[in-house]
Amino acid sequence: MHGIRVNTIAPGFIDTPIYGNSDTSATYKARLAQDVLFSRRLGSTDEVAALASACLDNPCLNAETIRIDGGIRMHPSLPDR
């Protein structure tokens, strides 16, 4: 036994510089946040970091995938006809 633990974090929409800082990007992020159940906003990088730290701090947590997405469930996209 090597004592290796494996956990994964599955982030939803996280507010990062990839979205930009223009008025258009603010409108786009607001539209994305509409489907987030709570708290109707994009997640922060600090929240993802806190979750990663909690995963490391808890020695009993193993073999898990943890979603950090505010409860968003993506709608299936339909193919163009």
N, C-alpha and C positions, 0 to 999 in steps of 0.2 A: 504494500500500500504506500503510495507516494504523497497522500494528503493534498491532492490538487482538487480545488473546487472550480466549477464552471457555472457562471451565471451570466445571463445576457440582459441588456436593457433595450427595450423596443420603444424608442421615442416617437411621439406623434409630431405635431407641428411645434417646433421649438424656434423661438425668435432669435435668429442669428443674422449676421450680416449678409447672408445669401439673398435675403429679400430686398436689400437696399434700404435707402432712407428717404426716398422721394414721396410725394403725395400719392402717387400711383401705388407704390409699395404699401403704404399705410392702408389704402383702400383694399388692396388685395389681402393683406393680413387680417383686416376686419372681416372680410368675407370668409376667410378660412376659419376664423374664430367662431362664426355663427353656429357651426356644427359641434363645437366643444360643449359637453354637457355642463361641466363646472370647472372653471369659473368664467367661461365665455371669453377666453383669451388664449394666446399662444403661450406655451411653457417657456421658462427661462433656462438659460444655461446653468445658472446657480442651482435650480431645482434638479437638473440632471446630475450635476456634480454631487449634490447632497445624497441622491439615491445611490450613486456609485460608492460613496463613502459608507453609507449604511450597509450596502452589500458586503463590503470589506470588513466592517466592524462586527457583523453578526456571523459567528463561526458555524452556526447551525444551518445557515442558508446555503443551499447547494442544488444544482441542476434545475434552476428556475429561469424563466424568461419573465421579466417584469415590464409591463406596459406603463409608460408615463406619458399619458396623452389626454388627460382630463375627461376620459370616458368617450372620446370621439369614436364613432364607428363609420368608416368610410362607405359611401354609397357605391355599389357596383357601377362601373361604366358600361354603357351599352355600345355595341359596335355600330358604326355608321352603316346605314343601309343604302 
